[in-house]
Amino acid sequence: MGHNVPMTTSADDSGPVRIVTAVLRDGDRVLLCHRSAGRRWYPDVWDLPGGHVEEGEDPEESLVRELREELGITASEPSSPPMHEIRTATFGMQIWMVDRWTGTPVNAAPDEHDAVAWFETSDLDSLRLAHESYLSMLTAVLVT
């Protein structure tokens, strides 16, 4: 998820934190980011690249910005709706499929992740993923 959730809420807080993430697919592989063990939220798990929607941003704009900040790549704003959404009491996450971008993904935010890596379907079972729905979603993405 690539951000720290503030513990305080303000009067203008509009409910759950809005999060945007991407499934970066390159053929039969997907890119995941490993959240460092020292992270306060979801430590030591593999997660999708992305982060929170800032005030005044569209989710699609946020996604492009987060991918640039975290991976150093340039993606175009998604033109289709998210492929998957996860809603909890504390956050709402929109997940887009991204299979075209410019640049080579690198760990451009080492304060947020200690590694980024490509995985095939056979690798996913052995990973500690940040959310239980990721496995079936990623597996389905890689089958198509």
Secondary structure as UniProt FT lines:
FT   TURN            11..12
FT   STRAND          17..26
FT   TURN            27..28
FT   STRAND          29..35
FT   TURN            37..38
FT   TURN            43..44
FT   STRAND          46..47
FT   STRAND          50..52
FT   TURN            55..56
FT   HELIX           59..71
FT   STRAND          84..87
FT   STRAND          91..98
FT   TURN            110..112
FT   STRAND          113..119
FT   HELIX           121..124
FT   TURN            125..126
FT   TURN            132..133
FT   HELIX           134..143
//
